[in-house]
Amino acid sequence: MQQTDVCVVGGGPAGMMLAVLLARNGLSVTVLEKHADFLRDFRGDTIHSSTLALMDELGWGDEFLSLPHQKLRRLSGVFGGETYTVADCSRLPGRHRYIALMPQWDFLDFLAGRAQQYPGFTLLRSTKVDGLLRDGPRVVGVTAEGPDGRVEIRARLTVACDGRHSDVRRLLGMKSRPFGAPMDVLWFRLPRKSTDPEGLSFITGPGVALVLIDRGDYFQTAYVIPKGGYDGVRAAGLERLVDSVAQLAPSLTGRTDALKSWDDVHVLTVVIDRLRRWHAPGVLLIGDAAHAMSPMGGVGVNLAIQDAVAAARILSPHLLAARDGGAIPGAFFKSLESQLSRVQARRTFPTIATQVLQRALGRGVISRVLESDKPLPVPGFIKLARRLPALQGLTARAIAIGFLPEHVGGA
Ligand SMILES: Cc1cc2nc3c(=O)[nH]c(=O)nc-3n(C[C@H](O)[C@H](O)[C@H](O)COP(=O)(O)OP(=O)(O)OC[C@H]3O[C@@H](n4cnc5c(N)ncnc54)[C@H](O)[C@@H]3O)c2cc1C
């Protein structure tokens, strides 16, 4: 059995950011990650302007940006063959007027490398949490299966950062409220040439939409289908999918040969949901475990990181004081509860505001595209943004910085 101040379940963006910040603040932290590495093809690869600003605050910005990345400065929508700028990051405040596109495993490896410099940090890979340790009603740690057998971690605080299918949430008997999302996504790569458009393009056609994300020598491609529609698309055959992509983006004709079999296509189920209460005695849930985000706007990673920054800032003084013998256990756990609800209170507004926008986009744009056999007319706000470019800056701000950006120090 191991003892730690904080046990973090899940080494995704929320878990790794939280762990490095807590370890930096002098706490002992153990992260349990069920996979052996951070390599997963379907992870969002966006590092938002707000995260880059956090890296600067931590003094890691220049080293972080020496890792290979692309800069996403403009998000465009293609309607009826015409391109409209939806978000223009050159209008952002601050040093980083772009979203960096970097494989998420590089980002997580970077955080793990930084965290390893602090003596209190432990990362247990290939270790899947499957149970909670309890002392009466209070969670006091987790049990897991690791490469060398059973693992038991006792902790003053357990934080569930284990994503939208959170095992900790299930073990607590908590249920998220689903808000419905009209779509699922087929995720694949297509070759990109240097003459192709840069940035991110959202292309609509009758009953279908395509998102092309410039990743240097390839496009990360999201083919948007109606919710639950994968079996139908698959039954229609790979050739039909390839033809549809070429119709939506004629410049890609021929390059769709890269799709050789359905093994090259990942189906990603889109979910938007939220917990009413993000904590229980001795345990906090953040990131997708508390609120699954749709890929619309590509903001889920940013919200997960922002939750982690707020949690580390709010909880560290309390956890450190208890460590220094400044509080008796009973009083510690009582006041821990109020600190956990402070974290939720702080992050509720940005989460709800972002989900409201995602749901509005889902109804106003995605559903209309997917349900129609005609091309979608240009949505009103996109036409307006063409006339009032300041609106393109506001959209960029909502995506690249988000509501209520967090800072490492100061409340
Ligand atoms: C199709 C699609 C595309 C997306 N694209 C983007 C995008 O471009 N940009 C963006 O910002 N967001 C995007 N998102 C959303 C984004 O992926 C999530 O919001 C974000 O990853 C949440 O981070 P997290 O750390 O909370 O959870 P996750 O990234 O899900 O990390 C959870 C971690 O916990 C681990 N884990 C799970 N269970 C256990 C267990 N029992 N024991 C130990 N470890 C466990 C997992 O292996 C994983 O490493 C997309 C979502 C979808 C569906």
PDBQT file of the ligand as one rigid body, heavy atoms in Angstrom, charges set to zero:
ROOT
HETATM    1  C1  LIG A 501     -13.991  13.238 -31.989  1.00  0.00    +0.000 C 
HETATM    2  C2  LIG A 501     -13.462  14.125 -30.908  1.00  0.00    +0.000 A 
HETATM    3  C3  LIG A 501     -12.496  15.058 -31.276  1.00  0.00    +0.000 A 
HETATM    4  C4  LIG A 501     -12.055  15.963 -30.301  1.00  0.00    +0.000 A 
HETATM    5  N1  LIG A 501     -11.171  16.917 -30.695  1.00  0.00    +0.000 NA
HETATM    6  C5  LIG A 501     -10.768  17.830 -29.795  1.00  0.00    +0.000 A 
HETATM    7  C6  LIG A 501      -9.865  18.862 -30.175  1.00  0.00    +0.000 A 
HETATM    8  O1  LIG A 501      -9.410  18.952 -31.318  1.00  0.00    +0.000 OA
HETATM    9  N2  LIG A 501      -9.498  19.750 -29.225  1.00  0.00    +0.000 N 
HETATM   10  C7  LIG A 501      -9.971  19.682 -27.939  1.00  0.00    +0.000 A 
HETATM   11  O2  LIG A 501      -9.622  20.552 -27.127  1.00  0.00    +0.000 OA
HETATM   12  N3  LIG A 501     -10.808  18.713 -27.553  1.00  0.00    +0.000 NA
HETATM   13  C8  LIG A 501     -11.212  17.791 -28.446  1.00  0.00    +0.000 A 
HETATM   14  N4  LIG A 501     -12.085  16.812 -28.043  1.00  0.00    +0.000 N 
HETATM   15  C9  LIG A 501     -12.456  16.726 -26.627  1.00  0.00    +0.000 C 
HETATM   16  C10 LIG A 501     -11.264  16.238 -25.799  1.00  0.00    +0.000 C 
HETATM   17  O3  LIG A 501     -10.761  15.029 -26.345  1.00  0.00    +0.000 OA
HETATM   18  C11 LIG A 501     -11.638  16.009 -24.316  1.00  0.00    +0.000 C 
HETATM   19  O4  LIG A 501     -12.466  17.035 -23.848  1.00  0.00    +0.000 OA
HETATM   20  C12 LIG A 501     -10.352  15.979 -23.446  1.00  0.00    +0.000 C 
HETATM   21  O5  LIG A 501      -9.493  14.942 -23.885  1.00  0.00    +0.000 OA
HETATM   22  C13 LIG A 501     -10.676  15.755 -21.969  1.00  0.00    +0.000 C 
HETATM   23  O6  LIG A 501      -9.473  15.582 -21.226  1.00  0.00    +0.000 OA
HETATM   24  P1  LIG A 501      -9.469  14.731 -19.876  1.00  0.00    +0.000 P 
HETATM   25  O7  LIG A 501      -8.073  14.773 -19.368  1.00  0.00    +0.000 OA
HETATM   26  O8  LIG A 501     -10.578  15.174 -18.997  1.00  0.00    +0.000 OA
HETATM   27  O9  LIG A 501      -9.857  13.249 -20.317  1.00  0.00    +0.000 OA
HETATM   28  P2  LIG A 501      -9.170  12.260 -21.366  1.00  0.00    +0.000 P 
HETATM   29  O10 LIG A 501      -8.381  12.982 -22.393  1.00  0.00    +0.000 OA
HETATM   30  O11 LIG A 501     -10.247  11.342 -21.829  1.00  0.00    +0.000 OA
HETATM   31  O12 LIG A 501      -8.130  11.452 -20.473  1.00  0.00    +0.000 OA
HETATM   32  C14 LIG A 501      -8.570  10.465 -19.564  1.00  0.00    +0.000 C 
HETATM   33  C15 LIG A 501      -7.398   9.570 -19.221  1.00  0.00    +0.000 C 
HETATM   34  O13 LIG A 501      -7.792   8.676 -18.183  1.00  0.00    +0.000 OA
HETATM   35  C16 LIG A 501      -7.328   7.363 -18.489  1.00  0.00    +0.000 C 
HETATM   36  N5  LIG A 501      -8.216   6.423 -17.794  1.00  0.00    +0.000 N 
HETATM   37  C17 LIG A 501      -9.509   6.182 -18.051  1.00  0.00    +0.000 A 
HETATM   38  N6  LIG A 501     -10.014   5.279 -17.167  1.00  0.00    +0.000 NA
HETATM   39  C18 LIG A 501      -9.000   4.952 -16.329  1.00  0.00    +0.000 A 
HETATM   40  C19 LIG A 501      -8.869   4.066 -15.218  1.00  0.00    +0.000 A 
HETATM   41  N7  LIG A 501      -9.897   3.339 -14.772  1.00  0.00    +0.000 N 
HETATM   42  N8  LIG A 501      -7.667   3.968 -14.591  1.00  0.00    +0.000 NA
HETATM   43  C20 LIG A 501      -6.604   4.699 -15.023  1.00  0.00    +0.000 A 
HETATM   44  N9  LIG A 501      -6.669   5.534 -16.089  1.00  0.00    +0.000 NA
HETATM   45  C21 LIG A 501      -7.846   5.680 -16.728  1.00  0.00    +0.000 A 
HETATM   46  C22 LIG A 501      -7.405   7.307 -20.013  1.00  0.00    +0.000 C 
HETATM   47  O14 LIG A 501      -6.560   6.312 -20.537  1.00  0.00    +0.000 OA
HETATM   48  C23 LIG A 501      -6.951   8.719 -20.398  1.00  0.00    +0.000 C 
HETATM   49  O15 LIG A 501      -5.545   8.805 -20.540  1.00  0.00    +0.000 OA
HETATM   50  C24 LIG A 501     -12.546  15.898 -28.972  1.00  0.00    +0.000 A 
HETATM   51  C25 LIG A 501     -13.476  14.925 -28.616  1.00  0.00    +0.000 A 
HETATM   52  C26 LIG A 501     -13.946  14.056 -29.573  1.00  0.00    +0.000 A 
HETATM   53  C27 LIG A 501     -14.981  13.033 -29.199  1.00  0.00    +0.000 C 
ENDROOT
TORSDOF 0
